[in-house]
C-alpha cells in the first residue's frame, strides 16, 4: 500500500492518555497516525482496522476543517473491556483510539448489520467520539451550560453525592455525543437517519439503572424525528438546542 506524503506512523508515547469518551487506559505500544486527508492503505493495519479507519475518514476530515487537532491511535493489542472506538486527550491533542486487534468483541455493536452498511454506523460512532473532543477543547467537558445548576439529593452522604454527580456529568456528555452522531447522519446521510436512530436506541436500551452513565434515551426520544434539529449552519449548534431541551426535561 502507498502512503500519503503527509502521513506519519510512529510508536505512540507510553504516557497515559486521559480518557474523555469510551474506555481507555493507555495507548502503550500503539501506532499513531497523524491525520492525513486520505488513507489509501497501510501495511501495519489489518483488514478490520483498515475498514474502521477508512469509514471514520469523513469525520476526521471534518475535524480538520473545524481546526480540531485529532490523531488516530491504533492499539496493537487490546485490553479487557476495551471498546472498539474511544476518545482521549494527550498533550492538548485529541486521540481517537481504535482497540480492534485481538478484541473478540471489536465489532459487537455491528452484530446483525449487513456488511455493506458497516461504514455508515462506524462513521456515526466516529461522530459520537468527535463530540467528546469538541466539548473538551471548548472547555465545556462535564460542565453545565449557563442557567442550569447541579441537582442535589437530600440525605446523600458526600461519597454518594459525588458518584451521582459523576454519573449525571457523564450522561450529559454521552447524550450530546449521541445527538451529534444523529445530526451528522442527518447532514451526510439523511435517508439513513431513521436507521441510525433505531440502532442507537437499541444500543442504549439495556441500562443497569435509570439515569446511568450511558442512559441517553431522553435525548434519543427528543430526536426521534430529524425535524428536532434546527436548520442552522453549525453542526454543533444543531445539537445544542436538542441537548438543552433534554437537560430542561431532567429538571
ROSE-4610 file (N, C-alpha, C; in Angstrom, 1 decimal, always signed):
// ROSE-4610
residu = [X/X/X/X/X/X/X/X/X/X/X/X/X/X/X/X/X/X/X/X/X/X/X/X/X/X/X/X/X/X/X/X/X/X/X/X/X/X/X/X/X/X/X/X/X/X/X/X/X/X/X/X/X/X/X/X/X/X/X/X/X/X/X/X/X/X/X/X/X/X/X/X/X/X/X/X/X/X/X/X/X/X/X/X/X/X/X/X/X/X/X/X/X/X/X/X/X/X/X/X/X/X/X/X/X/X/X/X/X/X/X/X/X/X/X/X/X/X/X/X/X/X/X/X/X/X/X/X/X/X/X/X/X/X/X/X/X/X/X/X/X/X/X/X/X/X/X/X/X/X/X/X/X/X/X/X/X/X/X/X/X/X/X/X/X/X/X/X/X/X/X/X/X/X/X/X/X/X/X/X/X/X/X/X/X/X/X/X/X/X/X/X/X/X/X/X/X/X/X/X/X/X/X/X/X/X/X/X/X/X/X/X/X/X/X/X/X/X/X/X/X/X/X/X/X/X/X/X/X/X/X/X/X/X/X/X/X/X/X/X/X/X/X/X/X/X/X/X/X/X/X/X/X/X/X/X/X/X/X/X/X/X/X/X/X/X/X/X/X/X/X/X/X/X/X/X/X/X/X/X/X/X/X/X/X/X/X/X/X/X/X/X/X/X/X/X/X/X/X/X/X/X/X/X/X/X/X/X/X/X/X/X/X/X/X/X/X/X/X/X/X/X/X/X/X/X/X/X/X/X/X/X/X/X/X/X/X/X/X/X/X/X/X/X/X/X/X/X/X/X/X/X/X/X/X/X/X/X/X/X/X/X/X/X/X/X/X/X/X/X/X/X/X/X/X/X/X/X/X/X/X/X/X/X/X/X/X/X/X/X/X/X/X/X/X/X/X/X/X/X/X/X/X/X/X/X/X/X/X/X/X/X/X/X/X/X/X/X/X/X/X/X/X/X/X/X/X/X/X/X/X/X/X/X/X/X/X/X/X/X/X/X/X/X/X/X/X/X/X/X/X/X/X/X/X/X/X/X/X/X/X/X/X/X/X/X/X/X/X/X/X/X/X/X/X/X/X/X/X/X/X/X/X/X/X/X/X/X/X/X/X/X/X/X/X/X/X/X/X/X/X/X/X/X/X/X/X/X/X/X/X/X/X/X/X/X/X/X/X/X/X/X/X/X/X/X/X/X/X/X/X/X/X/X/X/X/X/X/X/X/X/X/X/X/X/X/X/X/X/X/X/X/X/X/X/X/X/X/X/X/X/X/X/X/X/X/X/X/X/X/X/X/X/X/X/X/X/X/X/X/X/X/X/X/X/X/X/X/X/X/X/X/X/X/X/X/X/X/X/X/X/X/X/X/X/X/X/X/X/X/X/X/X/X/X/X/X/X/X/X/X/X/X/X/X/X/X/X/X/X/X/X/X/X/X/X/X/X/X/X/X/X/X/X/X/X/X/X/X/X/X/X/X/X/X/X/X/X/X/X/X/X/X/X/X/X/X/X/X/X/X/X/X/X/X/X/X/X/X/X/X/X/X/X/X/X/X/X/X/X/X/X/X/X/X/X/X/X/X/X/X/X/X/X/X/X/X/X/X/X/X/X/X/X/X/X/X/X/X/X/X/X/X/X/X/X/X/X/X/X/X/X/X/X/X/X/X/X/X/X/X/X/X/X/X/X/X/X/X/X/X/X/X]
num = [1/1/1/2/2/2/3/3/3/4/4/4/5/5/5/6/6/6/7/7/7/8/8/8/9/9/9/10/10/10/11/11/11/12/12/12/13/13/13/14/14/14/15/15/15/16/16/16/17/17/17/18/18/18/19/19/19/20/20/20/21/21/21/22/22/22/23/23/23/24/24/24/25/25/25/26/26/26/27/27/27/28/28/28/29/29/29/30/30/30/31/31/31/32/32/32/33/33/33/34/34/34/35/35/35/36/36/36/37/37/37/38/38/38/39/39/39/40/40/40/41/41/41/42/42/42/43/43/43/44/44/44/45/45/45/46/46/46/47/47/47/48/48/48/49/49/49/50/50/50/51/51/51/52/52/52/53/53/53/54/54/54/55/55/55/56/56/56/57/57/57/58/58/58/59/59/59/60/60/60/61/61/61/62/62/62/63/63/63/64/64/64/65/65/65/66/66/66/67/67/67/68/68/68/69/69/69/70/70/70/71/71/71/72/72/72/73/73/73/74/74/74/75/75/75/76/76/76/77/77/77/78/78/78/79/79/79/80/80/80/81/81/81/82/82/82/83/83/83/84/84/84/85/85/85/86/86/86/87/87/87/88/88/88/89/89/89/90/90/90/91/91/91/92/92/92/93/93/93/94/94/94/95/95/95/96/96/96/97/97/97/98/98/98/99/99/99/100/100/100/101/101/101/102/102/102/103/103/103/104/104/104/105/105/105/106/106/106/107/107/107/108/108/108/109/109/109/110/110/110/111/111/111/112/112/112/113/113/113/114/114/114/115/115/115/116/116/116/117/117/117/118/118/118/119/119/119/120/120/120/121/121/121/122/122/122/123/123/123/124/124/124/125/125/125/126/126/126/127/127/127/128/128/128/129/129/129/130/130/130/131/131/131/132/132/132/133/133/133/134/134/134/135/135/135/136/136/136/137/137/137/138/138/138/139/139/139/140/140/140/141/141/141/142/142/142/143/143/143/144/144/144/145/145/145/146/146/146/147/147/147/148/148/148/149/149/149/150/150/150/151/151/151/152/152/152/153/153/153/154/154/154/155/155/155/156/156/156/157/157/157/158/158/158/159/159/159/160/160/160/161/161/161/162/162/162/163/163/163/164/164/164/165/165/165/166/166/166/167/167/167/168/168/168/169/169/169/170/170/170/171/171/171/172/172/172/173/173/173/174/174/174/175/175/175/176/176/176/177/177/177/178/178/178/179/179/179/180/180/180/181/181/181/182/182/182/183/183/183/184/184/184/185/185/185/186/186/186/187/187/187/188/188/188/189/189/189/190/190/190/191/191/191/192/192/192/193/193/193/194/194/194/195/195/195/196/196/196/197/197/197/198/198/198/199/199/199/200/200/200/201/201/201/202/202/202/203/203/203/204/204/204/205/205/205/206/206/206/207/207/207/208/208/208/209/209/209/210/210/210/211/211/211/212/212/212/213/213/213/214/214/214/215/215/215/216/216/216/217/217/217/218/218/218/219/219/219/220/220/220/221/221/221/222/222/222/223/223/223/224/224/224/225/225/225/226/226/226/227/227/227/228/228/228/229/229/229/230/230/230/231/231/231/232/232/232/233/233/233/234/234/234/235/235/235/236/236/236/237/237/237/238/238/238/239/239/239/240/240/240/241/241/241/242/242/242/243/243/243/244/244/244/245/245/245/246/246/246/247/247/247/248/248/248/249/249/249/250/250/250/251/251/251]
x = [+0.8/+0.0/+0.9/+0.4/+1.1/+0.7/+1.6/+1.3/+1.2/+0.3/+0.2/+1.5/+2.0/+3.3/+3.1/+1.8/+1.6/+1.3/+1.3/+1.0/+2.3/+2.2/+3.3/+2.9/+3.5/+3.2/+4.4/+4.2/+5.2/+4.7/+5.6/+5.2/+4.6/+3.4/+2.8/+3.5/+3.5/+4.1/+3.5/+4.4/+4.0/+3.3/+3.2/+2.5/+1.0/+0.3/-1.2/-1.9/-3.0/-3.9/-5.1/-5.5/-6.7/-7.9/-8.7/-10.0/-11.0/-11.7/-12.8/-14.0/-13.9/-15.0/-14.7/-15.6/-15.4/-14.5/-13.8/-12.9/-11.5/-10.6/-9.2/-8.3/-7.3/-6.4/-5.0/-4.4/-3.2/-3.1/-2.3/-2.1/-0.7/-0.2/+1.1/+1.3/+2.4/+2.7/+1.8/+1.1/+0.2/+0.8/+0.1/+0.6/-0.2/+0.5/-0.1/-0.1/-1.3/-1.4/-1.8/-0.8/-1.1/-2.0/-3.2/-4.2/-3.8/-4.0/-3.9/-5.2/-5.3/-6.6/-7.2/-6.3/-6.8/-5.9/-6.5/-5.8/-6.0/-5.1/-5.3/-5.0/-3.9/-3.6/-2.4/-2.3/-1.2/-0.9/+0.3/+0.6/+0.6/+0.6/+0.6/-0.8/-1.8/-3.2/-3.8/-4.6/-5.2/-6.5/-7.2/-8.4/-9.5/-9.8/-10.8/-10.4/-9.1/-8.6/-8.7/-8.3/-8.4/-9.8/-10.8/-12.2/-12.7/-12.3/-12.7/-12.1/-10.8/-10.1/-10.7/-10.9/-11.5/-12.9/-13.7/-15.1/-15.1/-14.1/-14.1/-13.5/-12.9/-12.3/-13.1/-14.4/-15.2/-15.3/-15.4/-15.5/-14.2/-13.1/-11.7/-11.4/-11.8/-11.6/-12.4/-13.6/-14.5/-13.8/-13.2/-12.5/-11.3/-10.6/-9.5/-10.1/-11.1/-11.7/-12.2/-12.6/-13.0/-11.9/-10.7/-9.5/-9.2/-9.8/-9.7/-8.4/-7.6/-6.4/-6.7/-6.8/-7.2/-6.2/-5.7/-4.8/-5.6/-5.2/-5.7/-4.7/-5.1/-4.2/-4.8/-4.0/-4.5/-3.7/-4.4/-3.7/-3.3/-2.0/-1.5/-2.0/-2.5/-3.1/-4.3/-5.3/-6.5/-6.5/-7.1/-7.2/-8.7/-8.9/-10.2/-11.1/-12.3/-13.3/-13.1/-12.0/-11.8/-13.0/-13.4/-14.4/-13.7/-14.4/-13.7/-13.2/-14.0/-13.6/-13.8/-12.8/-12.9/-12.1/-12.3/-11.6/-10.9/-9.7/-8.9/-8.1/-7.4/-6.6/-5.2/-4.2/-2.8/-2.1/-1.4/-0.6/-1.5/-2.7/-3.7/-4.2/-4.0/-4.5/-5.5/-6.6/-7.5/-6.9/-7.2/-6.8/-8.0/-8.2/-9.3/-8.6/-9.0/-8.3/-9.1/-8.5/-9.1/-8.6/-9.4/-9.0/-9.7/-9.1/-9.8/-8.9/-7.6/-6.8/-6.9/-7.2/-7.3/-8.5/-9.4/-10.6/-11.8/-12.2/-13.3/-14.6/-14.7/-16.0/-15.8/-14.8/-14.5/-15.7/-16.4/-17.5/-18.8/-18.9/-20.2/-21.3/-21.0/-22.1/-22.6/-21.9/-22.4/-23.1/-23.3/-23.9/-25.3/-25.5/-26.8/-26.9/-25.9/-26.0/-25.3/-25.9/-25.2/-23.9/-22.9/-21.5/-21.5/-22.3/-22.2/-22.7/-23.4/-23.8/-22.8/-21.8/-20.9/-20.3/-19.8/-19.2/-20.2/-21.5/-22.4/-22.4/-22.4/-22.5/-21.2/-20.1/-18.8/-18.6/-19.0/-19.0/-19.8/-21.0/-21.8/-21.0/-20.4/-19.6/-18.5/-17.8/-16.7/-17.2/-18.4/-19.0/-19.3/-19.8/-20.1/-18.8/-17.7/-16.4/-15.9/-16.1/-15.7/-16.4/-17.7/-18.4/-17.6/-17.1/-16.3/-15.1/-14.4/-13.2/-13.6/-14.7/-15.1/-15.5/-16.3/-16.7/-15.5/-14.5/-13.3/-12.5/-12.3/-11.4/-12.1/-13.4/-14.2/-14.2/-13.6/-13.6/-14.9/-15.8/-17.1/-17.2/-16.2/-16.3/-16.8/-17.9/-18.6/-19.1/-19.3/-19.9/-21.3/-22.1/-23.5/-23.5/-24.4/-24.5/-25.1/-24.9/-25.4/-26.9/-27.3/-28.8/-29.2/-28.2/-28.5/-27.6/-28.2/-27.5/-27.5/-26.5/-26.4/-27.4/-28.2/-29.2/-28.5/-29.2/-28.7/-29.8/-29.5/-30.4/-30.2/-31.2/-31.0/-30.8/-30.0/-29.8/-28.6/-28.1/-26.9/-25.7/-24.8/-23.5/-22.6/-21.5/-20.6/-20.2/-19.8/-19.3/-20.4/-21.6/-22.7/-23.1/-23.1/-23.4/-22.4/-21.1/-20.1/-20.3/-20.7/-20.9/-22.1/-23.1/-24.3/-24.0/-23.1/-22.7/-21.9/-21.0/-20.2/-21.1/-22.1/-23.0/-23.7/-24.3/-25.0/-24.1/-22.9/-22.0/-21.6/-21.4/-21.1/-22.3/-23.5/-24.7/-24.9/-24.7/-24.8/-23.9/-22.7/-21.7/-22.1/-22.6/-23.0/-24.2/-25.1/-26.3/-25.9/-25.0/-24.6/-23.9/-23.1/-22.4/-23.3/-24.3/-25.3/-26.1/-26.4/-27.1/-26.2/-24.9/-24.0/-23.9/-23.9/-23.9/-25.2/-26.3/-27.6/-27.5/-27.1/-27.0/-26.1/-25.0/-24.0/-24.7/-25.4/-26.1/-27.2/-27.9/-28.9/-28.3/-27.1/-26.4/-25.7/-25.2/-24.4/-25.2/-26.1/-26.8/-28.3/-29.0/-30.3/-31.3/-31.1/-32.0/-31.8/-30.7/-30.4/-30.7/-31.2/-31.4/-32.2/-33.4/-34.2/-33.5/-32.7/-32.0/-30.9/-30.2/-29.2/-29.8/-30.9/-31.6/-32.1/-32.7/-33.2/-32.0/-30.9/-29.7/-29.2/-29.1/-28.7/-29.6/-30.9/-31.9/-31.7/-31.5/-31.2/-30.0/-28.9/-27.7/-27.9/-28.7/-28.9/-30.1/-30.8/-32.0/-31.7/-30.5/-30.2/-29.3/-29.9/-29.1/-29.3/-28.2/-28.2/-29.2/-29.5/-30.4/-30.8/-32.0/-32.5/-31.5/-31.1/-30.2/-28.8/-28.4/-27.0/-26.1/-24.8/-23.8/-24.2/-24.7/-24.9/-26.4/-27.2/-28.7/-29.0/-28.9/-29.2/-30.6/-31.4/-32.7/-33.6/-33.5/-34.3/-34.0/-32.7/-32.3/-32.7/-32.5/-32.9/-34.4/-35.2/-36.7/-36.9/-36.2/-36.4/-36.0/-35.0/-34.5/-35.1/-36.2/-36.7/-37.0/-37.5/-37.7/-36.5/-36.1/-35.0/-35.4/-36.7/-37.1/-36.7/-36.3/-35.9/-34.7/-33.9/-32.6/-32.9/-32.6/-32.9/-32.0/-32.4/-31.7/-30.7/-29.6/-28.6/-27.3/-26.3/-25.1/-24.2/-24.1/-23.1/-23.7/-23.0/-23.5/-23.6/-22.7/-22.7/-23.8/-24.2/-25.4/-26.7/-26.7/-27.9/-28.1/-27.0/-27.1/-27.4/-26.9/-27.1/-28.5/-29.3/-30.7/-31.5/-31.2/-31.9/-31.3/-30.0/-29.4/-29.9/-30.1/-30.6/-32.1/-32.8/-34.2/-34.2/-33.3/-33.2/-32.8/-31.9/-31.5/-32.7/-33.5/-34.6/-35.6/-35.8/-36.7/-36.3/-35.0/-34.5/-34.8/-35.0/-35.1/-36.5]
y = [-1.2/+0.0/+1.2/+2.3/+3.6/+4.5/+5.4/+6.3/+7.7/+8.5/+9.9/+10.5/+11.5/+12.2/+12.9/+13.2/+13.8/+12.9/+11.6/+10.6/+10.4/+10.1/+9.7/+8.7/+7.6/+6.5/+6.3/+6.2/+6.0/+5.3/+4.9/+4.3/+5.4/+5.1/+6.1/+6.3/+7.5/+7.8/+6.9/+6.4/+5.4/+6.1/+7.4/+8.0/+7.7/+8.0/+7.7/+8.7/+8.3/+9.1/+9.3/+10.6/+10.8/+10.5/+9.6/+9.2/+10.3/+10.7/+11.6/+10.9/+9.8/+9.1/+7.6/+6.7/+5.3/+4.8/+3.7/+3.1/+3.2/+3.8/+3.9/+4.0/+3.2/+3.3/+3.8/+3.1/+3.6/+3.3/+4.0/+3.8/+3.2/+2.4/+1.9/+0.9/+1.0/+0.1/+0.3/+1.4/+1.6/+2.3/+2.3/+3.0/+4.3/+5.4/+6.7/+7.3/+7.6/+8.2/+9.6/+10.5/+11.9/+12.2/+12.6/+12.5/+13.1/+12.4/+12.8/+13.0/+13.7/+13.9/+12.6/+11.7/+10.4/+9.3/+8.1/+6.9/+5.9/+5.6/+4.6/+3.2/+3.1/+1.7/+1.8/+0.9/+0.9/-0.6/-1.1/-2.5/-2.9/-1.9/-2.2/-2.4/-2.1/-2.3/-3.6/-4.3/-5.5/-5.0/-6.0/-5.7/-4.9/-5.4/-4.7/-3.3/-3.1/-1.8/-0.8/-1.3/-0.5/-0.1/-1.0/-0.7/+0.4/+0.3/+1.3/+2.7/+2.7/+4.0/+4.6/+3.8/+4.4/+4.9/+4.2/+4.7/+5.9/+6.1/+7.3/+8.6/+8.4/+9.5/+10.7/+10.6/+11.8/+12.6/+12.0/+12.7/+13.3/+12.6/+13.2/+14.3/+14.3/+15.4/+16.6/+16.4/+17.4/+18.1/+17.2/+17.7/+18.6/+18.2/+19.1/+20.4/+20.4/+21.6/+22.6/+22.0/+22.7/+23.2/+22.8/+23.2/+22.4/+21.2/+20.3/+19.4/+19.3/+18.5/+17.1/+16.2/+14.8/+13.9/+13.0/+11.9/+10.6/+9.6/+8.3/+7.4/+6.7/+5.7/+4.4/+3.5/+2.1/+1.2/+0.7/-0.1/-1.5/-1.9/-3.1/-4.3/-4.1/-5.1/-4.5/-5.3/-4.7/-5.3/-4.6/-5.0/-5.3/-6.0/-6.4/-5.2/-5.3/-4.3/-3.1/-3.2/-2.1/-2.0/-0.8/-0.6/-0.3/-0.6/-0.5/+0.9/+1.9/+3.3/+4.1/+4.9/+5.8/+7.0/+8.0/+9.3/+9.7/+10.2/+10.7/+11.9/+12.5/+13.7/+13.5/+13.9/+13.8/+15.0/+15.8/+16.9/+17.9/+18.1/+19.0/+18.6/+17.3/+16.8/+15.7/+15.6/+14.6/+13.3/+12.2/+10.9/+9.9/+9.7/+8.7/+7.3/+6.5/+5.2/+4.1/+3.2/+2.0/+0.8/+0.1/-1.1/-2.3/-2.7/-3.8/-5.1/-4.9/-6.1/-7.0/-8.3/-9.2/-9.0/-8.2/-7.9/-8.7/-9.7/-10.6/-9.9/-8.8/-8.0/-6.7/-6.7/-5.4/-4.9/-5.8/-5.4/-5.8/-6.0/-6.4/-5.4/-4.1/-3.2/-3.3/-4.0/-4.1/-5.5/-6.2/-7.5/-7.4/-8.2/-8.2/-7.1/-6.3/-5.2/-5.7/-5.6/-6.1/-5.4/-6.1/-5.6/-4.4/-4.2/-3.1/-1.8/-2.0/-0.8/-0.5/-1.3/-1.1/+0.3/+0.8/+2.2/+3.2/+3.1/+4.1/+4.2/+3.1/+3.0/+3.4/+3.0/+3.3/+4.8/+5.4/+6.9/+7.6/+7.0/+7.6/+7.5/+6.4/+6.2/+7.2/+7.4/+8.4/+9.8/+10.1/+11.4/+11.6/+10.5/+10.5/+10.8/+10.2/+10.5/+11.9/+12.4/+13.7/+14.7/+14.4/+15.3/+15.5/+14.4/+14.4/+15.3/+15.2/+16.0/+17.5/+17.8/+19.2/+19.8/+19.0/+19.5/+19.8/+18.9/+19.0/+20.3/+20.4/+21.5/+22.9/+22.9/+24.1/+24.5/+23.6/+23.9/+23.6/+22.8/+22.5/+21.1/+20.4/+19.0/+18.9/+18.1/+17.9/+19.2/+20.2/+21.4/+21.6/+22.3/+22.6/+24.0/+24.1/+25.4/+26.5/+27.7/+28.8/+28.7/+28.9/+28.8/+27.5/+26.6/+25.2/+25.0/+24.4/+24.1/+22.6/+22.1/+20.7/+20.4/+19.3/+18.9/+18.2/+18.4/+17.8/+16.9/+15.7/+14.9/+14.9/+15.4/+15.5/+14.1/+14.0/+12.8/+12.0/+12.3/+11.6/+12.0/+11.0/+11.4/+11.9/+12.4/+13.1/+12.1/+10.9/+9.9/+9.6/+9.3/+9.0/+10.2/+11.4/+12.6/+12.8/+12.5/+12.6/+11.6/+10.4/+9.4/+9.8/+10.3/+10.8/+11.9/+12.9/+14.0/+13.5/+12.5/+12.0/+11.2/+10.5/+9.8/+10.8/+11.8/+12.8/+13.5/+13.9/+14.6/+13.7/+12.4/+11.5/+11.3/+11.2/+11.0/+12.2/+13.4/+14.6/+14.6/+14.2/+14.1/+13.1/+11.9/+10.9/+11.3/+12.0/+12.5/+13.4/+14.4/+15.3/+14.5/+13.6/+12.8/+12.0/+11.4/+10.6/+11.5/+12.7/+13.7/+14.1/+14.3/+14.7/+13.6/+12.3/+11.2/+11.3/+11.6/+11.7/+13.0/+14.1/+15.3/+15.1/+14.4/+14.1/+13.2/+12.2/+11.3/+12.1/+13.0/+13.8/+14.7/+15.2/+16.1/+15.3/+14.2/+13.4/+12.3/+11.7/+10.5/+10.6/+11.6/+11.9/+10.7/+10.0/+8.8/+7.7/+7.7/+6.7/+7.1/+8.3/+8.9/+7.9/+7.5/+6.6/+5.3/+4.8/+3.5/+3.7/+4.8/+5.0/+5.4/+6.1/+6.4/+5.1/+4.2/+2.9/+2.1/+2.1/+1.4/+1.9/+3.3/+3.9/+3.6/+3.7/+3.4/+1.9/+1.0/-0.4/-0.5/+0.2/+0.2/+0.6/+1.7/+2.3/+1.7/+0.7/+0.3/-0.5/-1.2/-2.0/-1.3/-0.7/+0.1/-0.6/-0.5/-1.1/-0.5/+0.8/+1.6/+2.8/+3.4/+4.6/+5.7/+6.4/+7.6/+7.2/+6.0/+5.6/+6.3/+6.0/+6.8/+6.9/+5.8/+5.9/+5.8/+6.3/+6.3/+7.6/+7.6/+8.8/+8.7/+7.9/+7.7/+8.9/+9.8/+11.0/+11.9/+12.0/+12.7/+12.0/+10.7/+9.9/+10.1/+10.1/+10.3/+11.6/+12.7/+14.0/+14.1/+13.3/+13.3/+12.2/+11.6/+10.5/+11.0/+12.2/+12.8/+13.8/+13.7/+14.6/+16.0/+16.3/+17.7/+18.3/+17.5/+18.1/+19.0/+18.8/+19.6/+20.8/+22.0/+23.3/+23.4/+24.1/+24.3/+25.5/+25.2/+26.2/+25.7/+26.5/+26.1/+25.1/+25.4/+24.7/+23.4/+22.3/+21.0/+21.0/+21.7/+21.7/+22.6/+23.6/+24.4/+23.6/+22.8/+22.0/+21.1/+20.5/+19.6/+20.3/+21.5/+22.2/+22.4/+22.8/+23.1/+21.8/+20.7/+19.5/+19.0/+19.1/+18.8/+19.6/+20.9/+21.7/+21.3/+21.0/+20.5/+19.3/+18.4/+17.2/+17.6/+18.5/+19.0/+19.6/+20.4/+21.0/+20.0/+18.9/+17.8/+17.1/+17.1/+16.4/+17.2/+18.5/+19.3/+19.1]
z = [+0.0/+0.0/+0.0/-0.6/-0.7/+0.4/+0.8/+1.9/+1.3/+1.9/+1.6/+2.2/+1.5/+2.0/+3.3/+3.7/+5.0/+6.1/+5.8/+6.9/+7.7/+8.9/+9.8/+10.8/+10.8/+11.7/+12.6/+13.9/+14.8/+16.1/+17.0/+18.2/+19.1/+19.6/+20.5/+21.8/+22.3/+23.6/+24.6/+25.5/+26.5/+27.7/+27.7/+28.8/+28.8/+29.8/+29.8/+29.0/+28.4/+27.7/+28.5/+28.7/+29.5/+28.8/+29.3/+28.6/+28.8/+27.7/+27.7/+27.1/+26.5/+25.9/+25.7/+26.1/+26.0/+27.1/+26.8/+27.8/+27.3/+28.0/+27.6/+28.8/+28.8/+29.9/+29.4/+28.5/+27.9/+26.4/+25.7/+24.3/+24.1/+25.0/+25.0/+23.8/+23.2/+22.1/+20.9/+20.8/+19.7/+18.6/+17.4/+16.3/+16.2/+15.9/+15.9/+14.5/+14.0/+12.7/+12.9/+12.4/+12.4/+11.2/+11.4/+10.4/+9.0/+8.0/+6.6/+6.0/+4.9/+4.3/+3.7/+3.3/+2.8/+3.3/+3.5/+3.9/+2.8/+2.0/+0.9/+1.4/+2.1/+2.6/+3.5/+4.4/+5.4/+5.8/+5.5/+5.7/+7.2/+8.1/+9.5/+10.1/+9.3/+9.7/+9.1/+9.9/+9.4/+8.7/+8.2/+7.4/+8.1/+9.4/+10.2/+10.5/+10.9/+11.3/+10.1/+8.9/+7.7/+7.4/+7.6/+7.4/+8.3/+9.6/+10.5/+10.3/+10.0/+9.7/+8.5/+7.4/+6.2/+6.4/+7.2/+7.5/+8.3/+9.1/+10.0/+9.3/+8.1/+7.4/+7.2/+6.8/+6.6/+7.9/+9.0/+10.3/+10.6/+10.4/+10.6/+9.7/+8.5/+7.6/+8.1/+8.6/+9.1/+10.3/+11.2/+12.4/+12.0/+11.0/+10.5/+10.0/+9.2/+8.7/+9.9/+11.0/+12.2/+13.0/+12.6/+13.4/+14.6/+14.7/+15.8/+15.6/+16.6/+16.5/+16.9/+15.9/+16.2/+15.6/+16.4/+15.9/+16.0/+15.2/+15.2/+15.8/+16.9/+17.6/+17.4/+16.8/+16.6/+17.5/+18.5/+19.5/+18.9/+19.2/+18.7/+19.5/+20.7/+21.5/+22.2/+22.5/+23.2/+24.6/+25.5/+26.9/+27.2/+28.4/+28.7/+28.8/+28.3/+28.3/+27.4/+26.6/+25.6/+24.7/+24.4/+23.3/+22.0/+20.9/+19.6/+19.4/+19.7/+19.4/+20.7/+21.0/+22.2/+21.9/+22.8/+22.6/+23.8/+23.7/+24.8/+24.4/+25.4/+25.1/+25.7/+24.9/+25.4/+24.7/+25.6/+25.1/+24.3/+24.8/+24.2/+22.8/+22.4/+21.1/+21.4/+20.7/+20.8/+20.2/+20.8/+20.3/+20.1/+18.8/+18.5/+18.5/+19.5/+19.7/+19.2/+18.4/+17.9/+18.6/+19.3/+20.0/+19.4/+18.3/+17.5/+17.4/+17.4/+17.3/+18.5/+18.3/+19.4/+20.3/+19.8/+20.6/+20.1/+20.8/+20.3/+20.2/+20.9/+20.8/+20.0/+19.2/+18.4/+17.6/+17.0/+16.1/+16.7/+18.0/+18.6/+18.3/+18.3/+18.0/+16.6/+15.7/+14.4/+14.1/+15.2/+15.0/+14.4/+13.3/+12.7/+11.6/+11.4/+10.4/+9.2/+8.0/+6.8/+6.6/+6.1/+6.0/+5.2/+4.2/+3.3/+4.1/+5.2/+6.0/+7.1/+7.3/+8.4/+8.4/+7.2/+7.2/+7.7/+7.5/+7.9/+9.5/+10.1/+11.6/+12.2/+11.6/+12.1/+12.0/+10.9/+10.8/+11.9/+12.2/+13.3/+14.6/+14.8/+16.1/+16.1/+15.0/+15.0/+15.3/+14.7/+15.0/+16.5/+17.1/+18.6/+19.3/+19.0/+19.7/+19.4/+18.2/+17.9/+18.8/+19.1/+20.1/+21.4/+21.9/+23.1/+23.0/+21.8/+21.6/+21.5/+20.8/+20.7/+22.1/+22.8/+24.2/+25.0/+25.0/+25.8/+25.3/+24.0/+23.6/+23.7/+23.8/+24.1/+25.6/+26.4/+27.8/+28.5/+27.9/+28.4/+29.0/+29.0/+29.5/+30.9/+31.0/+32.3/+33.0/+32.2/+32.8/+32.3/+33.1/+32.8/+32.1/+31.1/+30.4/+31.4/+31.0/+31.8/+32.1/+33.3/+33.6/+34.2/+34.3/+34.8/+36.1/+37.1/+38.3/+38.6/+39.2/+39.6/+40.6/+40.4/+41.3/+42.5/+43.6/+44.9/+45.5/+45.9/+46.6/+48.1/+48.8/+50.3/+50.9/+51.9/+52.6/+52.1/+50.9/+50.4/+51.2/+51.5/+52.0/+50.9/+51.2/+50.2/+49.2/+49.6/+48.6/+47.6/+48.1/+47.2/+46.3/+46.9/+46.1/+45.0/+45.2/+44.2/+43.1/+43.4/+42.4/+41.5/+42.1/+41.4/+40.4/+40.9/+40.1/+38.9/+39.2/+38.1/+37.1/+37.5/+36.6/+35.8/+36.4/+35.6/+34.6/+35.0/+34.1/+32.9/+33.1/+32.0/+31.1/+31.7/+30.9/+30.0/+30.5/+29.7/+28.5/+28.7/+27.6/+26.6/+27.1/+26.2/+25.4/+26.0/+25.3/+24.2/+24.5/+23.5/+22.3/+22.7/+21.6/+20.8/+21.4/+20.6/+19.6/+20.1/+19.3/+18.1/+18.4/+17.3/+16.2/+16.7/+15.7/+14.8/+15.4/+14.7/+13.7/+14.2/+13.4/+12.2/+12.5/+11.4/+10.4/+10.8/+9.9/+9.1/+9.7/+9.1/+8.0/+8.2/+7.3/+6.2/+6.5/+5.5/+4.8/+5.6/+5.1/+5.5/+5.0/+5.5/+5.3/+4.3/+4.0/+5.0/+5.8/+6.7/+8.2/+8.4/+9.7/+10.6/+10.1/+11.0/+11.3/+10.4/+10.6/+11.7/+11.7/+12.7/+14.0/+14.0/+15.3/+15.9/+15.1/+15.7/+16.2/+15.6/+16.0/+17.4/+17.4/+18.7/+19.8/+19.5/+20.6/+21.1/+20.2/+20.6/+21.4/+21.1/+21.8/+23.2/+23.4/+24.7/+25.5/+25.0/+25.7/+27.0/+27.0/+28.2/+29.1/+30.2/+31.1/+32.5/+33.3/+34.6/+35.6/+35.3/+36.1/+35.4/+35.7/+35.1/+35.4/+34.3/+34.5/+34.7/+34.3/+34.5/+33.4/+33.5/+32.7/+31.2/+30.6/+29.2/+28.9/+29.8/+29.6/+28.9/+27.5/+26.7/+26.1/+26.6/+26.0/+26.0/+27.0/+27.0/+25.7/+25.4/+24.2/+22.9/+22.9/+21.7/+21.4/+22.5/+22.2/+21.6/+22.1/+21.5/+20.1/+19.7/+18.3/+17.4/+17.8/+17.0/+15.6/+15.5/+14.2/+13.9/+12.6/+12.2/+12.3/+12.3/+12.4/+13.8/+14.7/+16.0/+15.9/+14.9/+14.7/+13.9/+14.4/+13.7/+12.4/+11.5/+10.2/+10.4/+11.1/+11.3/+10.7/+10.3/+9.6/+10.4/+11.7/+12.6/+13.1/+12.8/+13.3/+14.9/+15.5/+17.0/+17.5/+16.8/+17.2/+17.0/+16.0/+15.8/+17.0/+17.5/+18.6/+19.9/+20.1/+21.3/+21.7/+20.7/+21.1/+21.6/+20.9/+21.4/+22.7/+22.9/+24.1/+25.3/+25.1/+26.1/+26.5/+25.5/+25.7/+26.6/+26.4/+27.3/+28.7/+28.8/+30.2/+30.9/+30.2/+30.8/+31.3/+30.5/+30.8/+32.1/+32.4/+33.5/+34.8/+34.7/+35.9/+36.6]
